[in-house]
Amino acid sequence: MYKTMSEHKQKQTNIDPFEIEFLSKFEQGRGPREVFVNEYGVVIGDHEYASPNSPLEQWTENTDPAIMAGDQWVHPYKDVGFHTPANKDYFEKGIEPSSGIMPHPTHNSSKPVIK
């Protein structure tokens, strides 16, 4: 017997606990469900957020933060960010954010920064 409804749902769908149930329209072209190694030799999607090859583990004042930007750092199914209420509403239920965009919690990201 299942202790919680989420345990029951987990058994029914057989998804990883780090995943959400994407609507079928968001499954197309998402990428691999399995763990992969990115171009920096870092394992992505294994639920371990510390990796000896990761720039985070070798960070110095000379490290360019841009090294960790891009899709090669995000698992297409197992990213922790999918579990935010706004992302779950969007990807599981198709409910668009009320603002029309996914806002950053502390910075105004709706306007470009002009220097």
N, CA, C and O atoms as a GROMACS GRO file, in nm:
protein
  460
    1MET      N    1   0.085  -0.119   0.000
    1MET     CA    2   0.000   0.000   0.000
    1MET      C    3   0.089   0.125   0.000
    1MET      O    4   0.198   0.125   0.058
    2TYR      N    5   0.042   0.229  -0.065
    2TYR     CA    6   0.117   0.353  -0.073
    2TYR      C    7   0.087   0.442   0.046
    2TYR      O    8  -0.027   0.450   0.092
    3LYS      N    9   0.189   0.509   0.096
    3LYS     CA   10   0.173   0.597   0.212
    3LYS      C   11   0.111   0.731   0.173
    3LYS      O   12   0.036   0.790   0.250
    4THR      N   13   0.144   0.778   0.053
    4THR     CA   14   0.094   0.908   0.008
    4THR      C   15   0.047   0.897  -0.136
    4THR      O   16   0.082   0.802  -0.207
    5MET      N   17  -0.032   0.995  -0.178
    5MET     CA   18  -0.077   0.999  -0.317
    5MET      C   19   0.041   1.016  -0.411
    5MET      O   20   0.041   0.962  -0.522
    6SER      N   21   0.143   1.092  -0.369
    6SER     CA   22   0.259   1.112  -0.457
    6SER      C   23   0.336   0.981  -0.476
    6SER      O   24   0.391   0.958  -0.584
    7GLU      N   25   0.340   0.896  -0.375
    7GLU     CA   26   0.403   0.764  -0.393
    7GLU      C   27   0.324   0.683  -0.494
    7GLU      O   28   0.382   0.615  -0.578
    8HIS      N   29   0.193   0.690  -0.486
    8HIS     CA   30   0.109   0.618  -0.580
    8HIS      C   31   0.132   0.670  -0.722
    8HIS      O   32   0.148   0.592  -0.816
    9LYS      N   33   0.133   0.802  -0.736
    9LYS     CA   34   0.156   0.864  -0.867
    9LYS      C   35   0.293   0.824  -0.921
    9LYS      O   36   0.308   0.797  -1.039
   10GLN      N   37   0.394   0.822  -0.831
   10GLN     CA   38   0.529   0.782  -0.870
   10GLN      C   39   0.530   0.642  -0.928
   10GLN      O   40   0.592   0.617  -1.031
   11LYS      N   41   0.462   0.550  -0.863
   11LYS     CA   42   0.457   0.411  -0.910
   11LYS      C   43   0.382   0.402  -1.043
   11LYS      O   44   0.420   0.327  -1.132
   12GLN      N   45   0.273   0.480  -1.056
   12GLN     CA   46   0.194   0.475  -1.178
   12GLN      C   47   0.270   0.526  -1.298
   12GLN      O   48   0.267   0.464  -1.404
   13THR      N   49   0.338   0.636  -1.283
   13THR     CA   50   0.404   0.699  -1.396
   13THR      C   51   0.548   0.653  -1.414
   13THR      O   52   0.605   0.666  -1.522
   14ASN      N   53   0.604   0.598  -1.308
   14ASN     CA   54   0.743   0.551  -1.311
   14ASN      C   55   0.840   0.661  -1.352
   14ASN      O   56   0.937   0.636  -1.424
   15ILE      N   57   0.814   0.784  -1.306
   15ILE     CA   58   0.908   0.893  -1.335
   15ILE      C   59   1.002   0.911  -1.216
   15ILE      O   60   0.969   0.877  -1.102
   16ASP      N   61   1.116   0.963  -1.246
   16ASP     CA   62   1.216   0.993  -1.146
   16ASP      C   63   1.160   1.097  -1.049
   16ASP      O   64   1.086   1.186  -1.093
   17PRO      N   65   1.190   1.090  -0.920
   17PRO     CA   66   1.136   1.189  -0.826
   17PRO      C   67   1.181   1.332  -0.855
   17PRO      O   68   1.120   1.427  -0.805
   18PHE      N   69   1.285   1.350  -0.935
   18PHE     CA   70   1.331   1.483  -0.970
   18PHE      C   71   1.259   1.536  -1.094
   18PHE      O   72   1.277   1.652  -1.131
   19GLU      N   73   1.176   1.453  -1.158
   19GLU     CA   74   1.105   1.493  -1.278
   19GLU      C   75   0.964   1.538  -1.246
   19GLU      O   76   0.913   1.515  -1.136
   20ILE      N   77   0.903   1.605  -1.343
   20ILE     CA   78   0.761   1.637  -1.336
   20ILE      C   79   0.696   1.567  -1.455
   20ILE      O   80   0.764   1.514  -1.542
   21GLU      N   81   0.563   1.567  -1.458
   21GLU     CA   82   0.492   1.505  -1.570
   21GLU      C   83   0.462   1.611  -1.674
   21GLU      O   84   0.362   1.682  -1.665
   22PHE      N   85   0.550   1.622  -1.774
   22PHE     CA   86   0.533   1.720  -1.880
   22PHE      C   87   0.411   1.685  -1.965
   22PHE      O   88   0.386   1.568  -1.993
   23LEU      N   89   0.336   1.787  -2.006
   23LEU     CA   90   0.232   1.766  -2.106
   23LEU      C   91   0.300   1.716  -2.232
   23LEU      O   92   0.416   1.749  -2.257
   24SER      N   93   0.230   1.639  -2.312
   24SER     CA   94   0.291   1.581  -2.432
   24SER      C   95   0.350   1.687  -2.524
   24SER      O   96   0.451   1.662  -2.590
   25LYS      N   97   0.286   1.805  -2.531
   25LYS     CA   98   0.339   1.910  -2.620
   25LYS      C   99   0.478   1.958  -2.577
   25LYS      O  100   0.551   2.015  -2.658
   26PHE      N  101   0.516   1.937  -2.450
   26PHE     CA  102   0.648   1.978  -2.403
   26PHE      C  103   0.749   1.864  -2.407
   26PHE      O  104   0.865   1.884  -2.373
   27GLU      N  105   0.707   1.746  -2.447
   27GLU     CA  106   0.798   1.631  -2.454
   27GLU      C  107   0.873   1.628  -2.587
   27GLU      O  108   0.983   1.573  -2.593
   28GLN      N  109   0.817   1.684  -2.690
   28GLN     CA  110   0.877   1.682  -2.823
   28GLN      C  111   1.012   1.752  -2.825
   28GLN      O  112   1.020   1.870  -2.791
   29GLY      N  113   1.117   1.682  -2.864
   29GLY     CA  114   1.249   1.742  -2.879
   29GLY      C  115   1.315   1.787  -2.751
   29GLY      O  116   1.409   1.867  -2.756
   30ARG      N  117   1.269   1.738  -2.636
   30ARG     CA  118   1.324   1.780  -2.506
   30ARG      C  119   1.468   1.738  -2.487
   30ARG      O  120   1.545   1.810  -2.424
   31GLY      N  121   1.504   1.624  -2.539
   31GLY     CA  122   1.638   1.571  -2.514
   31GLY      C  123   1.630   1.441  -2.436
   31GLY      O  124   1.521   1.386  -2.416
   32PRO      N  125   1.744   1.393  -2.391
   32PRO     CA  126   1.748   1.260  -2.327
   32PRO      C  127   1.689   1.259  -2.187
   32PRO      O  128   1.700   1.356  -2.113
   33ARG      N  129   1.626   1.148  -2.152
   33ARG     CA  130   1.579   1.128  -2.014
   33ARG      C  131   1.693   1.075  -1.927
   33ARG      O  132   1.695   1.097  -1.806
   34GLU      N  133   1.786   1.006  -1.989
   34GLU     CA  134   1.893   0.947  -1.911
   34GLU      C  135   2.002   1.049  -1.876
   34GLU      O  136   2.009   1.157  -1.935
   35VAL      N  137   2.082   1.013  -1.782
   35VAL     CA  138   2.195   1.095  -1.737
   35VAL      C  139   2.292   1.111  -1.855
   35VAL      O  140   2.307   1.020  -1.936
   36PHE      N  141   2.358   1.228  -1.864
   36PHE     CA  142   2.458   1.246  -1.968
   36PHE      C  143   2.579   1.320  -1.912
   36PHE      O  144   2.572   1.382  -1.806
   37VAL      N  145   2.688   1.313  -1.984
   37VAL     CA  146   2.811   1.384  -1.947
   37VAL      C  147   2.825   1.499  -2.045
   37VAL      O  148   2.826   1.478  -2.166
   38ASN      N  149   2.837   1.621  -1.993
   38ASN     CA  150   2.849   1.736  -2.084
   38ASN      C  151   2.992   1.753  -2.133
   38ASN      O  152   3.080   1.674  -2.099
   39GLU      N  153   3.014   1.854  -2.212
   39GLU     CA  154   3.145   1.874  -2.276
   39GLU      C  155   3.257   1.903  -2.176
   39GLU      O  156   3.375   1.897  -2.212
   40TYR      N  157   3.222   1.934  -2.052
   40TYR     CA  158   3.323   1.960  -1.948
   40TYR      C  159   3.351   1.837  -1.863
   40TYR      O  160   3.427   1.844  -1.766
   41GLY      N  161   3.288   1.724  -1.898
   41GLY     CA  162   3.308   1.601  -1.822
   41GLY      C  163   3.227   1.595  -1.695
   41GLY      O  164   3.257   1.516  -1.605
   42VAL      N  165   3.122   1.678  -1.686
   42VAL     CA  166   3.037   1.682  -1.568
   42VAL      C  167   2.910   1.601  -1.595
   42VAL      O  168   2.845   1.619  -1.698
   43VAL      N  169   2.876   1.513  -1.502
   43VAL     CA  170   2.757   1.432  -1.514
   43VAL      C  171   2.635   1.519  -1.482
   43VAL      O  172   2.630   1.585  -1.378
   44ILE      N  173   2.538   1.519  -1.573
   44ILE     CA  174   2.416   1.600  -1.559
   44ILE      C  175   2.297   1.504  -1.546
   44ILE      O  176   2.278   1.416  -1.630
   45GLY      N  177   2.217   1.523  -1.441
   45GLY     CA  178   2.096   1.445  -1.423
   45GLY      C  179   2.109   1.328  -1.329
   45GLY      O  180   2.022   1.241  -1.325
   46ASP      N  181   2.219   1.322  -1.253
   46ASP     CA  182   2.239   1.209  -1.161
   46ASP      C  183   2.198   1.242  -1.017
   46ASP      O  184   2.219   1.161  -0.927
   47HIS      N  185   2.139   1.359  -0.996
   47HIS     CA  186   2.093   1.405  -0.864
   47HIS      C  187   2.208   1.445  -0.774
   47HIS      O  188   2.186   1.478  -0.657
   48GLU      N  189   2.329   1.444  -0.824
   48GLU     CA  190   2.446   1.489  -0.747
   48GLU      C  191   2.483   1.626  -0.802
   48GLU      O  192   2.503   1.641  -0.923
   49TYR      N  193   2.491   1.723  -0.718
   49TYR     CA  194   2.522   1.856  -0.768
   49TYR      C  195   2.667   1.896  -0.745
   49TYR      O  196   2.705   2.010  -0.770
   50ALA      N  197   2.747   1.803  -0.698
   50ALA     CA  198   2.891   1.826  -0.684
   50ALA      C  199   2.960   1.725  -0.774
   50ALA      O  200   2.934   1.605  -0.765
   51SER      N  201   3.047   1.773  -0.859
   51SER     CA  202   3.121   1.687  -0.950
   51SER      C  203   3.264   1.739  -0.957
   51SER      O  204   3.284   1.859  -0.972
   52PRO      N  205   3.362   1.653  -0.946
   52PRO     CA  206   3.501   1.699  -0.944
   52PRO      C  207   3.539   1.781  -1.066
   52PRO      O  208   3.626   1.868  -1.057
   53ASN      N  209   3.477   1.755  -1.181
   53ASN     CA  210   3.509   1.828  -1.304
   53ASN      C  211   3.434   1.959  -1.319
   53ASN      O  212   3.460   2.036  -1.412
   54SER      N  213   3.340   1.986  -1.229
   54SER     CA  214   3.257   2.104  -1.242
   54SER      C  215   3.335   2.232  -1.213
   54SER      O  216   3.416   2.236  -1.120
   55PRO      N  217   3.312   2.337  -1.294
   55PRO     CA  218   3.373   2.466  -1.262
   55PRO      C  219   3.337   2.515  -1.122
   55PRO      O  220   3.415   2.588  -1.060
   56LEU      N  221   3.221   2.475  -1.070
   56LEU     CA  222   3.184   2.516  -0.934
   56LEU      C  223   3.282   2.461  -0.830
   56LEU      O  224   3.306   2.526  -0.728
   57GLU      N  225   3.337   2.344  -0.856
   57GLU     CA  226   3.430   2.282  -0.762
   57GLU      C  227   3.573   2.336  -0.779
   57GLU      O  228   3.659   2.310  -0.695
   58GLN      N  229   3.597   2.410  -0.887
   58GLN     CA  230   3.730   2.463  -0.915
   58GLN      C  231   3.727   2.615  -0.930
   58GLN      O  232   3.816   2.673  -0.994
   59TRP      N  233   3.627   2.678  -0.873
   59TRP     CA  234   3.604   2.821  -0.893
   59TRP      C  235   3.717   2.904  -0.834
   59TRP      O  236   3.763   2.877  -0.723
   60THR      N  237   3.761   3.004  -0.908
   60THR     CA  238   3.859   3.102  -0.860
   60THR      C  239   3.810   3.240  -0.901
   60THR      O  240   3.709   3.252  -0.971
   61GLU      N  241   3.879   3.343  -0.859
   61GLU     CA  242   3.841   3.479  -0.901
   61GLU      C  243   3.860   3.499  -1.051
   61GLU      O  244   3.807   3.595  -1.107
   62ASN      N  245   3.934   3.411  -1.115
   62ASN     CA  246   3.956   3.421  -1.259
   62ASN      C  247   3.856   3.342  -1.342
   62ASN      O  248   3.863   3.345  -1.465
   63THR      N  249   3.765   3.271  -1.279
   63THR     CA  250   3.667   3.191  -1.352
   63THR      C  251   3.558   3.283  -1.409
   63THR      O  252   3.501   3.365  -1.338
   64ASP      N  253   3.533   3.267  -1.537
   64ASP     CA  254   3.427   3.344  -1.603
   64ASP      C  255   3.295   3.271  -1.577
   64ASP      O  256   3.280   3.156  -1.618
   65PRO      N  257   3.199   3.334  -1.510
   65PRO     CA  258   3.072   3.267  -1.480
   65PRO      C  259   2.998   3.218  -1.603
   65PRO      O  260   2.915   3.127  -1.594
   66ALA      N  261   3.026   3.277  -1.719
   66ALA     CA  262   2.960   3.235  -1.843
   66ALA      C  263   2.990   3.090  -1.878
   66ALA      O  264   2.918   3.029  -1.956
   67ILE      N  265   3.098   3.035  -1.819
   67ILE     CA  266   3.132   2.896  -1.847
   67ILE      C  267   3.018   2.802  -1.807
   67ILE      O  268   3.007   2.692  -1.861
   68MET      N  269   2.935   2.845  -1.712
   68MET     CA  270   2.826   2.759  -1.666
   68MET      C  271   2.690   2.799  -1.722
   68MET      O  272   2.586   2.762  -1.667
   69ALA      N  273   2.690   2.876  -1.830
   69ALA     CA  274   2.565   2.912  -1.896
   69ALA      C  275   2.540   2.818  -2.013
   69ALA      O  276   2.633   2.775  -2.080
   70GLY      N  277   2.416   2.788  -2.036
   70GLY     CA  278   2.381   2.708  -2.153
   70GLY      C  279   2.313   2.577  -2.119
   70GLY      O  280   2.314   2.531  -2.005
   71ASP      N  281   2.253   2.519  -2.221
   71ASP     CA  282   2.176   2.396  -2.205
   71ASP      C  283   2.259   2.277  -2.158
   71ASP      O  284   2.203   2.182  -2.102
   72GLN      N  285   2.389   2.280  -2.181
   72GLN     CA  286   2.472   2.165  -2.141
   72GLN      C  287   2.480   2.148  -1.990
   72GLN      O  288   2.533   2.048  -1.941
   73TRP      N  289   2.427   2.246  -1.914
   73TRP     CA  290   2.427   2.239  -1.767
   73TRP      C  291   2.291   2.203  -1.711
   73TRP      O  292   2.277   2.187  -1.589
   74VAL      N  293   2.190   2.189  -1.795
   74VAL     CA  294   2.054   2.164  -1.750
   74VAL      C  295   2.005   2.032  -1.806
   74VAL      O  296   2.012   2.009  -1.927
   75HIS      N  297   1.954   1.946  -1.721
   75HIS     CA  298   1.896   1.821  -1.769
   75HIS      C  299   1.756   1.852  -1.820
   75HIS      O  300   1.680   1.921  -1.752
   76PRO      N  301   1.719   1.802  -1.939
   76PRO     CA  302   1.589   1.838  -1.997
   76PRO      C  303   1.468   1.784  -1.921
   76PRO      O  304   1.356   1.829  -1.946
   77TYR      N  305   1.488   1.691  -1.830
   77TYR     CA  306   1.377   1.637  -1.751
   77TYR      C  307   1.397   1.648  -1.601
   77TYR      O  308   1.299   1.657  -1.527
   78LYS      N  309   1.520   1.649  -1.553
   78LYS     CA  310   1.546   1.637  -1.410
   78LYS      C  311   1.599   1.764  -1.344
   78LYS      O  312   1.665   1.756  -1.240
   79ASP      N  313   1.571   1.879  -1.400
   79ASP     CA  314   1.620   2.003  -1.340
   79ASP      C  315   1.532   2.043  -1.223
   79ASP      O  316   1.410   2.039  -1.233
   80VAL      N  317   1.593   2.082  -1.113
   80VAL     CA  318   1.519   2.118  -0.992
   80VAL      C  319   1.426   2.236  -1.016
   80VAL      O  320   1.325   2.250  -0.947
   81GLY      N  321   1.456   2.321  -1.111
   81GLY     CA  322   1.373   2.437  -1.140
   81GLY      C  323   1.235   2.403  -1.192
   81GLY      O  324   1.144   2.486  -1.185
   82PHE      N  325   1.217   2.282  -1.244
   82PHE     CA  326   1.085   2.242  -1.293
   82PHE      C  327   0.985   2.229  -1.179
   82PHE      O  328   0.864   2.227  -1.204
   83HIS      N  329   1.031   2.219  -1.056
   83HIS     CA  330   0.942   2.199  -0.942
   83HIS      C  331   0.889   2.328  -0.881
   83HIS      O  332   0.817   2.323  -0.782
   84THR      N  333   0.922   2.443  -0.939
   84THR     CA  334   0.863   2.568  -0.889
   84THR      C  335   0.715   2.568  -0.927
   84THR      O  336   0.678   2.510  -1.029
   85PRO      N  337   0.631   2.632  -0.847
   85PRO     CA  338   0.487   2.633  -0.880
   85PRO      C  339   0.458   2.685  -1.021
   85PRO      O  340   0.374   2.629  -1.091
   86ALA      N  341   0.525   2.792  -1.063
   86ALA     CA  342   0.499   2.848  -1.196
   86ALA      C  343   0.537   2.750  -1.306
   86ALA      O  344   0.464   2.735  -1.404
   87ASN      N  345   0.652   2.683  -1.290
   87ASN     CA  346   0.694   2.587  -1.392
   87ASN      C  347   0.603   2.465  -1.395
   87ASN      O  348   0.571   2.414  -1.502
   88LYS      N  349   0.563   2.416  -1.278
   88LYS     CA  350   0.471   2.301  -1.275
   88LYS      C  351   0.338   2.337  -1.340
   88LYS      O  352   0.283   2.258  -1.416
   89ASP      N  353   0.285   2.456  -1.309
   89ASP     CA  354   0.160   2.499  -1.373
   89ASP      C  355   0.176   2.502  -1.524
   89ASP      O  356   0.089   2.455  -1.597
   90TYR      N  357   0.286   2.556  -1.571
   90TYR     CA  358   0.307   2.571  -1.715
   90TYR      C  359   0.330   2.436  -1.783
   90TYR      O  360   0.260   2.402  -1.878
   91PHE      N  361   0.428   2.359  -1.735
   91PHE     CA  362   0.467   2.236  -1.804
   91PHE      C  363   0.374   2.118  -1.780
   91PHE      O  364   0.365   2.029  -1.865
   92GLU      N  365   0.304   2.115  -1.665
   92GLU     CA  366   0.213   2.003  -1.637
   92GLU      C  367   0.067   2.034  -1.672
   92GLU      O  368  -0.010   1.944  -1.705
   93LYS      N  369   0.029   2.163  -1.662
   93LYS     CA  370  -0.111   2.199  -1.682
   93LYS      C  371  -0.134   2.292  -1.800
   93LYS      O  372  -0.249   2.314  -1.840
   94GLY      N  373  -0.027   2.349  -1.856
   94GLY     CA  374  -0.041   2.441  -1.968
   94GLY      C  375  -0.088   2.579  -1.928
   94GLY      O  376  -0.133   2.655  -2.014
   95ILE      N  377  -0.078   2.614  -1.800
   95ILE     CA  378  -0.121   2.746  -1.751
   95ILE      C  379  -0.007   2.845  -1.769
   95ILE      O  380   0.099   2.832  -1.707
   96GLU      N  381  -0.030   2.943  -1.853
   96GLU     CA  382   0.071   3.047  -1.878
   96GLU      C  383   0.090   3.131  -1.752
   96GLU      O  384  -0.006   3.154  -1.678
   97PRO      N  385   0.211   3.179  -1.726
   97PRO     CA  386   0.231   3.270  -1.612
   97PRO      C  387   0.145   3.395  -1.630
   97PRO      O  388   0.128   3.443  -1.741
   98SER      N  389   0.090   3.446  -1.522
   98SER     CA  390   0.001   3.563  -1.530
   98SER      C  391   0.072   3.685  -1.587
   98SER      O  392   0.008   3.772  -1.646
   99SER      N  393   0.203   3.690  -1.568
   99SER     CA  394   0.278   3.804  -1.620
   99SER      C  395   0.314   3.786  -1.767
   99SER      O  396   0.362   3.879  -1.831
  100GLY      N  397   0.292   3.666  -1.821
  100GLY     CA  398   0.328   3.639  -1.960
  100GLY      C  399   0.472   3.597  -1.976
  100GLY      O  400   0.510   3.544  -2.081
  101ILE      N  401   0.554   3.619  -1.873
  101ILE     CA  402   0.693   3.577  -1.876
  101ILE      C  403   0.725   3.509  -1.744
  101ILE      O  404   0.649   3.522  -1.647
  102MET      N  405   0.833   3.437  -1.738
  102MET     CA  406   0.878   3.378  -1.613
  102MET      C  407   0.974   3.479  -1.548
  102MET      O  408   1.091   3.486  -1.586
  103PRO      N  409   0.927   3.558  -1.452
  103PRO     CA  410   1.010   3.663  -1.394
  103PRO      C  411   1.119   3.609  -1.303
  103PRO      O  412   1.105   3.503  -1.241
  104HIS      N  413   1.227   3.683  -1.295
  104HIS     CA  414   1.334   3.652  -1.200
  104HIS      C  415   1.286   3.700  -1.063
  104HIS      O  416   1.224   3.806  -1.054
  105PRO      N  417   1.314   3.625  -0.956
  105PRO     CA  418   1.260   3.663  -0.825
  105PRO      C  419   1.315   3.793  -0.767
  105PRO      O  420   1.248   3.856  -0.685
  106THR      N  421   1.435   3.834  -0.806
  106THR     CA  422   1.492   3.955  -0.744
  106THR      C  423   1.538   4.061  -0.844
  106THR      O  424   1.574   4.171  -0.802
  107HIS      N  425   1.537   4.031  -0.973
  107HIS     CA  426   1.584   4.128  -1.073
  107HIS      C  427   1.477   4.150  -1.178
  107HIS      O  428   1.405   4.056  -1.214
  108ASN      N  429   1.466   4.272  -1.228
  108ASN     CA  430   1.375   4.299  -1.337
  108ASN      C  431   1.440   4.251  -1.465
  108ASN      O  432   1.535   4.313  -1.515
  109SER      N  433   1.390   4.142  -1.519
  109SER     CA  434   1.451   4.083  -1.638
  109SER      C  435   1.366   4.113  -1.762
  109SER      O  436   1.390   4.055  -1.868
  110SER      N  437   1.268   4.201  -1.750
  110SER     CA  438   1.180   4.229  -1.862
  110SER      C  439   1.236   4.333  -1.958
  110SER      O  440   1.188   4.343  -2.071
  111LYS      N  441   1.335   4.408  -1.915
  111LYS     CA  442   1.393   4.510  -2.001
  111LYS      C  443   1.542   4.483  -2.021
  111LYS      O  444   1.610   4.441  -1.927
  112PRO      N  445   1.594   4.505  -2.141
  112PRO     CA  446   1.737   4.483  -2.161
  112PRO      C  447   1.821   4.587  -2.085
  112PRO      O  448   1.779   4.701  -2.065
  113VAL      N  449   1.937   4.544  -2.044
  113VAL     CA  450   2.029   4.634  -1.976
  113VAL      C  451   2.111   4.705  -2.083
  113VAL      O  452   2.177   4.640  -2.164
  114ILE      N  453   2.108   4.836  -2.082
  114ILE     CA  454   2.183   4.915  -2.181
  114ILE      C  455   2.296   4.984  -2.108
  114ILE      O  456   2.274   5.054  -2.009
  115LYS      N  457   2.415   4.964  -2.158
  115LYS     CA  458   2.533   5.025  -2.094
  115LYS      C  459   2.588   5.134  -2.180
  115LYS      O  460   2.688   5.196  -2.142
   0.00000   0.00000   0.00000
